[in-house]
Amino acid sequence: MPDLYKYVQTEISTWAALGDNDNIASFSNDWCWNSASKIMKIYMAYYEGGDLQNLLDRLRCEDTRIHPLILATIAQGILLGVEACHKRGIVHRDLKPANVLLRAPITNFINDCLW
């Protein structure tokens, strides 16, 4: 077994151990390993809202401010997810907007209605 395989197995076990937490991306308990190409694919739930980085980039391009209530809701979800990890002794080593997934799209309509 290659070291990469063992590393990914540890990552999968860690992710699966987090269970069903609304603030942590859902692992679909499905993965595949191609020993010839040494490529591991890990599958997770689909998040219709995409990632936070794409939302921020889109709003920046449109010169649109995001409503503070939306920001507070996103921040709360991030903090609750990090808290759930820390309670299990897990530290997320790559927390950034591109790794924050949104369940539903935040449309301009929703944002505009809150202003």
Salt bridges, closest charged atoms under 4 A:
GLU11 OE2 - ARG93 NH2 3.24
ASP57 OD1 - ARG60 NH1 3.07
GLU62 OE1 - ARG58 NH1 3.65
ASP94 OD2 - LYS96 NZ 3.57
